[in-house]
Amino acid sequence: MTELQPNNPLHGITLESILIRLVDRYGWDELGERITINCFISNPSIKSSLTFLRKTPWARKKVEDLYLESLG
């Protein structure tokens, strides 16, 4: 049974969709300037970025925070 998370704005949104929306909005260059991680700067791709972000909680948090900031 799935618990409801009414206070979690990220509930039900995949990391992939967050990343795609950020790339569409900012592009890889600006994304790499806003969040300085190698997977956004050197030969970026959705696949390599997802692999890194899934293994690196601090980087994922920065991406999620930027996504939430971009909504408001």
mmCIF file as gemmi writes it, N, C-alpha and C atoms, coordinates in Angstrom:
data_model
loop_
_atom_site.group_PDB
_atom_site.id
_atom_site.type_symbol
_atom_site.label_atom_id
_atom_site.label_alt_id
_atom_site.label_comp_id
_atom_site.label_asym_id
_atom_site.label_entity_id
_atom_site.label_seq_id
_atom_site.pdbx_PDB_ins_code
_atom_site.Cartn_x
_atom_site.Cartn_y
_atom_site.Cartn_z
_atom_site.occupancy
_atom_site.B_iso_or_equiv
_atom_site.pdbx_formal_charge
_atom_site.auth_seq_id
_atom_site.auth_asym_id
_atom_site.pdbx_PDB_model_num
ATOM 1 N N . MET Axp A 1 ? 0.831 -1.171 0 1 0 ? 1 A 1
ATOM 2 C CA . MET Axp A 1 ? 0 0 0 1 0 ? 1 A 1
ATOM 3 C C . MET Axp A 1 ? 0.887 1.25 0 1 0 ? 1 A 1
ATOM 4 N N . THR Axp A 2 ? 0.605 2.174 -0.86 1 0 ? 2 A 1
ATOM 5 C CA . THR Axp A 2 ? 1.374 3.398 -0.981 1 0 ? 2 A 1
ATOM 6 C C . THR Axp A 2 ? 0.849 4.445 -0.011 1 0 ? 2 A 1
ATOM 7 N N . GLU Axp A 3 ? 1.785 5.034 0.758 1 0 ? 3 A 1
ATOM 8 C CA . GLU Axp A 3 ? 1.399 6.089 1.686 1 0 ? 3 A 1
ATOM 9 C C . GLU Axp A 3 ? 1.322 7.414 0.947 1 0 ? 3 A 1
ATOM 10 N N . LEU Axp A 4 ? 0.361 8.228 1.313 1 0 ? 4 A 1
ATOM 11 C CA . LEU Axp A 4 ? 0.233 9.551 0.724 1 0 ? 4 A 1
ATOM 12 C C . LEU Axp A 4 ? 1.262 10.484 1.35 1 0 ? 4 A 1
ATOM 13 N N . GLN Axp A 5 ? 1.817 11.361 0.534 1 0 ? 5 A 1
ATOM 14 C CA . GLN Axp A 5 ? 2.795 12.328 1.005 1 0 ? 5 A 1
ATOM 15 C C . GLN Axp A 5 ? 2.368 13.726 0.555 1 0 ? 5 A 1
ATOM 16 N N . PRO Axp A 6 ? 1.338 14.277 1.171 1 0 ? 6 A 1
ATOM 17 C CA . PRO Axp A 6 ? 0.799 15.553 0.707 1 0 ? 6 A 1
ATOM 18 C C . PRO Axp A 6 ? 1.767 16.727 0.843 1 0 ? 6 A 1
ATOM 19 N N . ASN Axp A 7 ? 2.726 16.638 1.743 1 0 ? 7 A 1
ATOM 20 C CA . ASN Axp A 7 ? 3.667 17.744 1.949 1 0 ? 7 A 1
ATOM 21 C C . ASN Axp A 7 ? 4.978 17.558 1.188 1 0 ? 7 A 1
ATOM 22 N N . ASN Axp A 8 ? 5.07 16.55 0.341 1 0 ? 8 A 1
ATOM 23 C CA . ASN Axp A 8 ? 6.286 16.29 -0.416 1 0 ? 8 A 1
ATOM 24 C C . ASN Axp A 8 ? 6.052 16.647 -1.883 1 0 ? 8 A 1
ATOM 25 N N . PRO Axp A 9 ? 6.562 17.789 -2.342 1 0 ? 9 A 1
ATOM 26 C CA . PRO Axp A 9 ? 6.321 18.21 -3.729 1 0 ? 9 A 1
ATOM 27 C C . PRO Axp A 9 ? 7.011 17.323 -4.759 1 0 ? 9 A 1
ATOM 28 N N . LEU Axp A 10 ? 7.944 16.484 -4.328 1 0 ? 10 A 1
ATOM 29 C CA . LEU Axp A 10 ? 8.638 15.592 -5.249 1 0 ? 10 A 1
ATOM 30 C C . LEU Axp A 10 ? 7.988 14.217 -5.353 1 0 ? 10 A 1
ATOM 31 N N . HIS Axp A 11 ? 6.962 13.988 -4.547 1 0 ? 11 A 1
ATOM 32 C CA . HIS Axp A 11 ? 6.302 12.685 -4.557 1 0 ? 11 A 1
ATOM 33 C C . HIS Axp A 11 ? 5.718 12.375 -5.936 1 0 ? 11 A 1
ATOM 34 N N . GLY Axp A 12 ? 6.091 11.23 -6.469 1 0 ? 12 A 1
ATOM 35 C CA . GLY Axp A 12 ? 5.558 10.781 -7.754 1 0 ? 12 A 1
ATOM 36 C C . GLY Axp A 12 ? 6.322 11.297 -8.964 1 0 ? 12 A 1
ATOM 37 N N . ILE Axp A 13 ? 7.372 12.083 -8.748 1 0 ? 13 A 1
ATOM 38 C CA . ILE Axp A 13 ? 8.17 12.605 -9.853 1 0 ? 13 A 1
ATOM 39 C C . ILE Axp A 13 ? 9.504 11.864 -9.866 1 0 ? 13 A 1
ATOM 40 N N . THR Axp A 14 ? 9.841 11.275 -10.997 1 0 ? 14 A 1
ATOM 41 C CA . THR Axp A 14 ? 11.085 10.516 -11.077 1 0 ? 14 A 1
ATOM 42 C C . THR Axp A 14 ? 12.282 11.451 -11.215 1 0 ? 14 A 1
ATOM 43 N N . LEU Axp A 15 ? 13.43 10.946 -10.812 1 0 ? 15 A 1
ATOM 44 C CA . LEU Axp A 15 ? 14.666 11.704 -10.961 1 0 ? 15 A 1
ATOM 45 C C . LEU Axp A 15 ? 14.927 11.989 -12.439 1 0 ? 15 A 1
ATOM 46 N N . GLU Axp A 16 ? 14.606 11.057 -13.291 1 0 ? 16 A 1
ATOM 47 C CA . GLU Axp A 16 ? 14.802 11.263 -14.723 1 0 ? 16 A 1
ATOM 48 C C . GLU Axp A 16 ? 13.957 12.426 -15.24 1 0 ? 16 A 1
ATOM 49 N N . SER Axp A 17 ? 12.701 12.498 -14.833 1 0 ? 17 A 1
ATOM 50 C CA . SER Axp A 17 ? 11.857 13.599 -15.311 1 0 ? 17 A 1
ATOM 51 C C . SER Axp A 17 ? 12.323 14.942 -14.748 1 0 ? 17 A 1
ATOM 52 N N . ILE Axp A 18 ? 12.817 14.947 -13.517 1 0 ? 18 A 1
ATOM 53 C CA . ILE Axp A 18 ? 13.372 16.17 -12.935 1 0 ? 18 A 1
ATOM 54 C C . ILE Axp A 18 ? 14.569 16.638 -13.759 1 0 ? 18 A 1
ATOM 55 N N . LEU Axp A 19 ? 15.456 15.706 -14.06 1 0 ? 19 A 1
ATOM 56 C CA . LEU Axp A 19 ? 16.661 16.049 -14.812 1 0 ? 19 A 1
ATOM 57 C C . LEU Axp A 19 ? 16.324 16.528 -16.221 1 0 ? 19 A 1
ATOM 58 N N . ILE Axp A 20 ? 15.401 15.874 -16.879 1 0 ? 20 A 1
ATOM 59 C CA . ILE Axp A 20 ? 14.995 16.276 -18.226 1 0 ? 20 A 1
ATOM 60 C C . ILE Axp A 20 ? 14.411 17.69 -18.199 1 0 ? 20 A 1
ATOM 61 N N . ARG Axp A 21 ? 13.573 17.966 -17.222 1 0 ? 21 A 1
ATOM 62 C CA . ARG Axp A 21 ? 12.979 19.311 -17.122 1 0 ? 21 A 1
ATOM 63 C C . ARG Axp A 21 ? 14.043 20.374 -16.874 1 0 ? 21 A 1
ATOM 64 N N . LEU Axp A 22 ? 15.031 20.062 -16.024 1 0 ? 22 A 1
ATOM 65 C CA . LEU Axp A 22 ? 16.094 21.029 -15.755 1 0 ? 22 A 1
ATOM 66 C C . LEU Axp A 22 ? 16.961 21.263 -16.991 1 0 ? 22 A 1
ATOM 67 N N . VAL Axp A 23 ? 17.266 20.216 -17.721 1 0 ? 23 A 1
ATOM 68 C CA . VAL Axp A 23 ? 18.067 20.36 -18.945 1 0 ? 23 A 1
ATOM 69 C C . VAL Axp A 23 ? 17.284 21.162 -19.979 1 0 ? 23 A 1
ATOM 70 N N . ASP Axp A 24 ? 15.993 20.899 -20.101 1 0 ? 24 A 1
ATOM 71 C CA . ASP Axp A 24 ? 15.164 21.674 -21.036 1 0 ? 24 A 1
ATOM 72 C C . ASP Axp A 24 ? 15.119 23.149 -20.658 1 0 ? 24 A 1
ATOM 73 N N . ARG Axp A 25 ? 15.056 23.42 -19.369 1 0 ? 25 A 1
ATOM 74 C CA . ARG Axp A 25 ? 14.945 24.81 -18.906 1 0 ? 25 A 1
ATOM 75 C C . ARG Axp A 25 ? 16.274 25.555 -18.974 1 0 ? 25 A 1
ATOM 76 N N . TYR Axp A 26 ? 17.353 24.913 -18.487 1 0 ? 26 A 1
ATOM 77 C CA . TYR Axp A 26 ? 18.63 25.597 -18.342 1 0 ? 26 A 1
ATOM 78 C C . TYR Axp A 26 ? 19.672 25.211 -19.391 1 0 ? 26 A 1
ATOM 79 N N . GLY Axp A 27 ? 19.573 24.003 -19.927 1 0 ? 27 A 1
ATOM 80 C CA . GLY Axp A 27 ? 20.628 23.501 -20.798 1 0 ? 27 A 1
ATOM 81 C C . GLY Axp A 27 ? 21.779 22.974 -19.946 1 0 ? 27 A 1
ATOM 82 N N . TRP Axp A 28 ? 22.641 22.153 -20.561 1 0 ? 28 A 1
ATOM 83 C CA . TRP Axp A 28 ? 23.74 21.54 -19.81 1 0 ? 28 A 1
ATOM 84 C C . TRP Axp A 28 ? 24.738 22.574 -19.305 1 0 ? 28 A 1
ATOM 85 N N . ASP Axp A 29 ? 25.032 23.6 -20.107 1 0 ? 29 A 1
ATOM 86 C CA . ASP Axp A 29 ? 26.037 24.584 -19.696 1 0 ? 29 A 1
ATOM 87 C C . ASP Axp A 29 ? 25.62 25.318 -18.426 1 0 ? 29 A 1
ATOM 88 N N . GLU Axp A 30 ? 24.408 25.85 -18.414 1 0 ? 30 A 1
ATOM 89 C CA . GLU Axp A 30 ? 23.952 26.577 -17.226 1 0 ? 30 A 1
ATOM 90 C C . GLU Axp A 30 ? 23.74 25.64 -16.042 1 0 ? 30 A 1
ATOM 91 N N . LEU Axp A 31 ? 23.282 24.428 -16.321 1 0 ? 31 A 1
ATOM 92 C CA . LEU Axp A 31 ? 23.099 23.453 -15.243 1 0 ? 31 A 1
ATOM 93 C C . LEU Axp A 31 ? 24.447 23.146 -14.581 1 0 ? 31 A 1
ATOM 94 N N . GLY Axp A 32 ? 25.494 23.021 -15.405 1 0 ? 32 A 1
ATOM 95 C CA . GLY Axp A 32 ? 26.836 22.786 -14.879 1 0 ? 32 A 1
ATOM 96 C C . GLY Axp A 32 ? 27.373 23.963 -14.088 1 0 ? 32 A 1
ATOM 97 N N . GLU Axp A 33 ? 26.93 25.171 -14.428 1 0 ? 33 A 1
ATOM 98 C CA . GLU Axp A 33 ? 27.338 26.352 -13.658 1 0 ? 33 A 1
ATOM 99 C C . GLU Axp A 33 ? 26.588 26.423 -12.329 1 0 ? 33 A 1
ATOM 100 N N . ARG Axp A 34 ? 25.33 26.066 -12.35 1 0 ? 34 A 1
ATOM 101 C CA . ARG Axp A 34 ? 24.515 26.128 -11.131 1 0 ? 34 A 1
ATOM 102 C C . ARG Axp A 34 ? 24.871 25.012 -10.153 1 0 ? 34 A 1
ATOM 103 N N . ILE Axp A 35 ? 25.125 23.825 -10.684 1 0 ? 35 A 1
ATOM 104 C CA . ILE Axp A 35 ? 25.508 22.675 -9.861 1 0 ? 35 A 1
ATOM 105 C C . ILE Axp A 35 ? 26.796 22.126 -10.464 1 0 ? 35 A 1
ATOM 106 N N . THR Axp A 36 ? 27.906 22.424 -9.824 1 0 ? 36 A 1
ATOM 107 C CA . THR Axp A 36 ? 29.208 22.075 -10.386 1 0 ? 36 A 1
ATOM 108 C C . THR Axp A 36 ? 29.552 20.617 -10.077 1 0 ? 36 A 1
ATOM 109 N N . ILE Axp A 37 ? 29.074 19.746 -10.941 1 0 ? 37 A 1
ATOM 110 C CA . ILE Axp A 37 ? 29.449 18.335 -10.872 1 0 ? 37 A 1
ATOM 111 C C . ILE Axp A 37 ? 29.856 17.897 -12.273 1 0 ? 37 A 1
ATOM 112 N N . ASN Axp A 38 ? 30.828 17.024 -12.339 1 0 ? 38 A 1
ATOM 113 C CA . ASN Axp A 38 ? 31.445 16.641 -13.598 1 0 ? 38 A 1
ATOM 114 C C . ASN Axp A 38 ? 30.458 16.069 -14.609 1 0 ? 38 A 1
ATOM 115 N N . CYS Axp A 39 ? 29.452 15.347 -14.15 1 0 ? 39 A 1
ATOM 116 C CA . CYS Axp A 39 ? 28.516 14.734 -15.099 1 0 ? 39 A 1
ATOM 117 C C . CYS Axp A 39 ? 27.667 15.769 -15.83 1 0 ? 39 A 1
ATOM 118 N N . PHE Axp A 40 ? 27.646 17.025 -15.342 1 0 ? 40 A 1
ATOM 119 C CA . PHE Axp A 40 ? 26.943 18.102 -16.035 1 0 ? 40 A 1
ATOM 120 C C . PHE Axp A 40 ? 27.89 18.931 -16.907 1 0 ? 40 A 1
ATOM 121 N N . ILE Axp A 41 ? 29.179 18.807 -16.656 1 0 ? 41 A 1
ATOM 122 C CA . ILE Axp A 41 ? 30.161 19.661 -17.325 1 0 ? 41 A 1
ATOM 123 C C . ILE Axp A 41 ? 30.901 18.929 -18.447 1 0 ? 41 A 1
ATOM 124 N N . SER Axp A 42 ? 31.348 17.727 -18.18 1 0 ? 42 A 1
ATOM 125 C CA . SER Axp A 42 ? 32.175 16.986 -19.125 1 0 ? 42 A 1
ATOM 126 C C . SER Axp A 42 ? 31.37 15.899 -19.829 1 0 ? 42 A 1
ATOM 127 N N . ASN Axp A 43 ? 31.078 16.127 -21.112 1 0 ? 43 A 1
ATOM 128 C CA . ASN Axp A 43 ? 30.352 15.154 -21.935 1 0 ? 43 A 1
ATOM 129 C C . ASN Axp A 43 ? 29.045 14.705 -21.267 1 0 ? 43 A 1
ATOM 130 N N . PRO Axp A 44 ? 28.143 15.639 -20.957 1 0 ? 44 A 1
ATOM 131 C CA . PRO Axp A 44 ? 26.931 15.302 -20.197 1 0 ? 44 A 1
ATOM 132 C C . PRO Axp A 44 ? 25.919 14.487 -20.999 1 0 ? 44 A 1
ATOM 133 N N . SER Axp A 45 ? 25.227 13.636 -20.289 1 0 ? 45 A 1
ATOM 134 C CA . SER Axp A 45 ? 24.099 12.899 -20.856 1 0 ? 45 A 1
ATOM 135 C C . SER Axp A 45 ? 23.135 12.579 -19.722 1 0 ? 45 A 1
ATOM 136 N N . ILE Axp A 46 ? 21.902 12.335 -20.085 1 0 ? 46 A 1
ATOM 137 C CA . ILE Axp A 46 ? 20.895 11.972 -19.079 1 0 ? 46 A 1
ATOM 138 C C . ILE Axp A 46 ? 21.315 10.679 -18.383 1 0 ? 46 A 1
ATOM 139 N N . LYS Axp A 47 ? 21.734 9.688 -19.162 1 0 ? 47 A 1
ATOM 140 C CA . LYS Axp A 47 ? 22.066 8.379 -18.597 1 0 ? 47 A 1
ATOM 141 C C . LYS Axp A 47 ? 23.22 8.458 -17.598 1 0 ? 47 A 1
ATOM 142 N N . SER Axp A 48 ? 24.317 9.132 -17.98 1 0 ? 48 A 1
ATOM 143 C CA . SER Axp A 48 ? 25.454 9.206 -17.065 1 0 ? 48 A 1
ATOM 144 C C . SER Axp A 48 ? 25.12 10.033 -15.828 1 0 ? 48 A 1
ATOM 145 N N . SER Axp A 49 ? 24.339 11.081 -16.018 1 0 ? 49 A 1
ATOM 146 C CA . SER Axp A 49 ? 23.951 11.915 -14.884 1 0 ? 49 A 1
ATOM 147 C C . SER Axp A 49 ? 23.062 11.146 -13.918 1 0 ? 49 A 1
ATOM 148 N N . LEU Axp A 50 ? 22.111 10.377 -14.44 1 0 ? 50 A 1
ATOM 149 C CA . LEU Axp A 50 ? 21.244 9.58 -13.572 1 0 ? 50 A 1
ATOM 150 C C . LEU Axp A 50 ? 22.049 8.563 -12.776 1 0 ? 50 A 1
ATOM 151 N N . THR Axp A 51 ? 23.012 7.923 -13.421 1 0 ? 51 A 1
ATOM 152 C CA . THR Axp A 51 ? 23.854 6.946 -12.731 1 0 ? 51 A 1
ATOM 153 C C . THR Axp A 51 ? 24.576 7.604 -11.567 1 0 ? 51 A 1
ATOM 154 N N . PHE Axp A 52 ? 25.169 8.77 -11.804 1 0 ? 52 A 1
ATOM 155 C CA . PHE Axp A 52 ? 25.89 9.486 -10.754 1 0 ? 52 A 1
ATOM 156 C C . PHE Axp A 52 ? 24.944 9.952 -9.651 1 0 ? 52 A 1
ATOM 157 N N . LEU Axp A 53 ? 23.837 10.558 -10.031 1 0 ? 53 A 1
ATOM 158 C CA . LEU Axp A 53 ? 22.919 11.126 -9.037 1 0 ? 53 A 1
ATOM 159 C C . LEU Axp A 53 ? 22.297 10.052 -8.16 1 0 ? 53 A 1
ATOM 160 N N . ARG Axp A 54 ? 22.049 8.878 -8.707 1 0 ? 54 A 1
ATOM 161 C CA . ARG Axp A 54 ? 21.464 7.791 -7.904 1 0 ? 54 A 1
ATOM 162 C C . ARG Axp A 54 ? 22.435 7.266 -6.863 1 0 ? 54 A 1
ATOM 163 N N . LYS Axp A 55 ? 23.731 7.446 -7.101 1 0 ? 55 A 1
ATOM 164 C CA . LYS Axp A 55 ? 24.75 6.957 -6.175 1 0 ? 55 A 1
ATOM 165 C C . LYS Axp A 55 ? 25.267 8.039 -5.236 1 0 ? 55 A 1
ATOM 166 N N . THR Axp A 56 ? 24.878 9.303 -5.472 1 0 ? 56 A 1
ATOM 167 C CA . THR Axp A 56 ? 25.463 10.416 -4.74 1 0 ? 56 A 1
ATOM 168 C C . THR Axp A 56 ? 24.36 11.29 -4.142 1 0 ? 56 A 1
ATOM 169 N N . PRO Axp A 57 ? 23.975 11.002 -2.896 1 0 ? 57 A 1
ATOM 170 C CA . PRO Axp A 57 ? 22.847 11.718 -2.282 1 0 ? 57 A 1
ATOM 171 C C . PRO Axp A 57 ? 23 13.23 -2.231 1 0 ? 57 A 1
ATOM 172 N N . TRP Axp A 58 ? 24.187 13.759 -1.951 1 0 ? 58 A 1
ATOM 173 C CA . TRP Axp A 58 ? 24.352 15.214 -1.851 1 0 ? 58 A 1
ATOM 174 C C . TRP Axp A 58 ? 24.098 15.895 -3.195 1 0 ? 58 A 1
ATOM 175 N N . ALA Axp A 59 ? 24.518 15.251 -4.285 1 0 ? 59 A 1
ATOM 176 C CA . ALA Axp A 59 ? 24.307 15.822 -5.618 1 0 ? 59 A 1
ATOM 177 C C . ALA Axp A 59 ? 22.832 15.737 -6.006 1 0 ? 59 A 1
ATOM 178 N N . ARG Axp A 60 ? 22.211 14.616 -5.671 1 0 ? 60 A 1
ATOM 179 C CA . ARG Axp A 60 ? 20.78 14.468 -5.961 1 0 ? 60 A 1
ATOM 180 C C . ARG Axp A 60 ? 19.974 15.538 -5.226 1 0 ? 60 A 1
ATOM 181 N N . LYS Axp A 61 ? 20.352 15.813 -3.986 1 0 ? 61 A 1
ATOM 182 C CA . LYS Axp A 61 ? 19.661 16.837 -3.199 1 0 ? 61 A 1
ATOM 183 C C . LYS Axp A 61 ? 19.779 18.199 -3.877 1 0 ? 61 A 1
ATOM 184 N N . LYS Axp A 62 ? 20.954 18.523 -4.393 1 0 ? 62 A 1
ATOM 185 C CA . LYS Axp A 62 ? 21.135 19.804 -5.085 1 0 ? 62 A 1
ATOM 186 C C . LYS Axp A 62 ? 20.254 19.881 -6.328 1 0 ? 62 A 1
ATOM 187 N N . VAL Axp A 63 ? 20.143 18.787 -7.06 1 0 ? 63 A 1
ATOM 188 C CA . VAL Axp A 63 ? 19.303 18.752 -8.262 1 0 ? 63 A 1
ATOM 189 C C . VAL Axp A 63 ? 17.831 18.91 -7.872 1 0 ? 63 A 1
ATOM 190 N N . GLU Axp A 64 ? 17.406 18.201 -6.854 1 0 ? 64 A 1
ATOM 191 C CA . GLU Axp A 64 ? 16.025 18.307 -6.399 1 0 ? 64 A 1
ATOM 192 C C . GLU Axp A 64 ? 15.713 19.722 -5.899 1 0 ? 64 A 1
ATOM 193 N N . ASP Axp A 65 ? 16.649 20.331 -5.175 1 0 ? 65 A 1
ATOM 194 C CA . ASP Axp A 65 ? 16.451 21.697 -4.684 1 0 ? 65 A 1
ATOM 195 C C . ASP Axp A 65 ? 16.353 22.69 -5.836 1 0 ? 65 A 1
ATOM 196 N N . LEU Axp A 66 ? 17.188 22.539 -6.85 1 0 ? 66 A 1
ATOM 197 C CA . LEU Axp A 66 ? 17.121 23.431 -8.009 1 0 ? 66 A 1
ATOM 198 C C . LEU Axp A 66 ? 15.791 23.246 -8.737 1 0 ? 66 A 1
ATOM 199 N N . TYR Axp A 67 ? 15.332 22.016 -8.837 1 0 ? 67 A 1
ATOM 200 C CA . TYR Axp A 67 ? 14.05 21.752 -9.481 1 0 ? 67 A 1
ATOM 201 C C . TYR Axp A 67 ? 12.907 22.46 -8.731 1 0 ? 67 A 1
ATOM 202 N N . LEU Axp A 68 ? 12.904 22.319 -7.416 1 0 ? 68 A 1
ATOM 203 C CA . LEU Axp A 68 ? 11.864 22.973 -6.611 1 0 ? 68 A 1
ATOM 204 C C . LEU Axp A 68 ? 11.946 24.491 -6.734 1 0 ? 68 A 1
ATOM 205 N N . GLU Axp A 69 ? 13.159 25.021 -6.762 1 0 ? 69 A 1
ATOM 206 C CA . GLU Axp A 69 ? 13.353 26.468 -6.923 1 0 ? 69 A 1
ATOM 207 C C . GLU Axp A 69 ? 12.833 26.921 -8.283 1 0 ? 69 A 1
ATOM 208 N N . SER Axp A 70 ? 13.008 26.103 -9.305 1 0 ? 70 A 1
ATOM 209 C CA . SER Axp A 70 ? 12.579 26.472 -10.656 1 0 ? 70 A 1
ATOM 210 C C . SER Axp A 70 ? 11.059 26.461 -10.793 1 0 ? 70 A 1
ATOM 211 N N . LEU Axp A 71 ? 10.369 25.768 -9.898 1 0 ? 71 A 1
ATOM 212 C CA . LEU Axp A 71 ? 8.906 25.732 -9.943 1 0 ? 71 A 1
ATOM 213 C C . LEU Axp A 71 ? 8.299 27.013 -9.403 1 0 ? 71 A 1
ATOM 214 N N . GLY Axp A 72 ? 8.977 27.636 -8.45 1 0 ? 72 A 1
ATOM 215 C CA . GLY Axp A 72 ? 8.418 28.8 -7.772 1 0 ? 72 A 1
ATOM 216 C C . GLY Axp A 72 ? 8.818 30.044 -8.4 1 0 ? 72 A 1
